[in-house]
């Protein structure tokens, strides 16, 4: 038995193993744009579901507005759209992971807002969240629930 301690080779092997383990922790511990967007999209999907249910239960249209900082809901009262109040789950919110670029689409056309109606319409509504070169799409077909897609790297037009 060698009572003098560790050899230089044993110490180097331990250092290499520790370095690799530390590198894996750092790489896995840093959230990617795709993971951040997926988290935002899943949260938004749940909030849109609440807004859809509110529109149906109270027989009213609700507008969804979003920008780079966050999103809000509006209701029609006295022929005027105003911020939705009295529903804590539908209060204005900021994105958790800014910056997020938002694109709202109705039947493939970009629109400034989406309307959640109490009756079903045969329409495709989409919300695209974009961060850097990564995007996540939420889709609702025919008044159904908003489904969250997987993060995708976006192709920049004009880049060759």
Rosetta blueprint (number, residue, H / E / L):
1 X L
2 X L
3 X L
4 X L
5 X L
6 X L
7 X L
8 X H
9 X H
10 X H
11 X H
12 X H
13 X H
14 X H
15 X H
16 X H
17 X H
18 X H
19 X H
20 X H
21 X H
22 X H
23 X H
24 X H
25 X H
26 X H
27 X H
28 X H
29 X H
30 X L
31 X L
32 X L
33 X H
34 X H
35 X H
36 X H
37 X H
38 X H
39 X H
40 X H
41 X H
42 X H
43 X H
44 X H
45 X H
46 X H
47 X H
48 X H
49 X H
50 X H
51 X H
52 X H
53 X H
54 X H
55 X H
56 X H
57 X H
58 X L
59 X L
60 X L
61 X L
62 X E
63 X E
64 X E
65 X E
66 X E
67 X L
68 X L
69 X L
70 X E
71 X E
72 X E
73 X E
74 X E
75 X E
76 X E
77 X E
78 X L
79 X L
80 X E
81 X E
82 X E
83 X E
84 X L
85 X L
86 X L
87 X L
88 X H
89 X H
90 X H
91 X L
92 X L
93 X E
94 X E
95 X L
96 X L
97 X L
98 X L
99 X L
100 X L
101 X E
102 X E
103 X E
104 X E
105 X E
106 X E
107 X L
108 X L
109 X E
110 X E
111 X L
112 X L
113 X L
114 X E
115 X E
116 X E
117 X L
118 X L
119 X L
120 X L
121 X L
122 X L
123 X L
124 X E
125 X E
126 X E
127 X E
128 X E
129 X E
130 X E
131 X E
132 X L
133 X L
134 X E
135 X E
136 X E
137 X E
138 X E
139 X E
140 X E
141 X E
142 X L
143 X L
144 X L
145 X L
146 X L
147 X E
148 X E
149 X L
150 X L
151 X L
152 X E
153 X E
154 X L
155 X L
156 X L
157 X L
158 X L
159 X L
160 X L
